[in-house]
Amino acid sequence: MSSPHLPKRPHDPALTVAGEEFFFPDVRTTVNLFAIHTRSVGRDWSYPPHEHPQYEINIVLAGEQIMVVDGRSYIQRQGDLMLLRPGIVHSSCSNGEGFTYFCMHFDIDDKLFLSLLSRLEQVLFPADGTVARQMEPALGKLLDLSALDDMGINGDSVAKRMRIQSAVFELFATLWEAVSSEAAHLPGRGYVQAELAHQIASRLQGRVNLSYRQAGSLEKQDGIEGISSELGISVSHCNRVFRSVFGVSPRVYLSELVLHEAKLLLADPQWSVQQIADLLGYGDIAHFSRQFKRWSGQSPTSYRKSIAPESSSE
């Protein structure tokens, strides 16, 4: 029985082998969240100048706050959002009456997202502006999680932590959508280069996925020349931009992707080394074995035994 909550997709009953398929992009993003909290304070409350190594999102939920950022004073009213970069000195105090605010500190290893945030010169995003309005629904979901404690779900439970992460990623997605259109008009090449590098990385990942669907040598598919042509840039520019963002050449990055996929397949005993070589686009098992040993220092068979020693006697 099909679920009423899942989108219905047309299916051709005449298919006898794999036909159309869709690969979701791999997600390898790490995010660290610190001191997520809401707080209600009185009229005499203040917080001294300080800085921290993470980004901070600060939103006033009720009342008004005076935030001093890098020596400049801002009046932050209900619904106004502050986005503070790491290392920037800031302080806050009441604006004559008490107020309630939400605060979250975070770091994330997504270079494109960080490049976007680093280009923003704006600190205060007013409640009636595009950024704050678009983020309001996602923020509401995050704030609603405080009600889980009233439902008997412990604050340290795995379920609640997963829900927090889910809500935060949705918040980041809306932040990206809201800010990226404005950031595109800002000066500087860092964001443009990071975006191009991630387009190259996405195509390299596609080359690895492609090897699962059609025969042919991965060596032929690896072509940074082909990717450069697709993007309308020179090979040298492609290599230079990619290395500036990821710290390695596209070829080394591709090798790391293939090694990762090979290790996953070798961990599954249903696949022979020959089948894995074929799946990864290496028609010659000897060629695959040489490449794998060059990348990992072990032959495919030795690696398989090292992760599953109980199977070595079979």
Secondary structure, 3 states (H helix, E strand, C coil): CCCCCCCCCCCCCCCCCCCCCCCCCCCCCCEEEEEEEEEEECCCCEEEEECCCCEEEEEEEECEEEEEECCEEEEEECCCEEEECCCCCEEEEECCCCEEEEEEEEEECCHHHHHHHHHCCCCEECCCCHHHHHHHHHHHHHHHHHHHHHHCCCCCCHHHHHHHHHHHHHHHHHHHHHHHHHHCCCCCCHHHHHHHHHHHHHHHHHHHHHCCCCCCCHHHHCCHHHHHHHHCCCHHHHHHHHHHHHCCCHHHHHHHHHHHHHHHHHCCCCCCHHHHHHHCCCCCHHHHHHHHHHHHCCCHHHHHHHHCHHHCCC
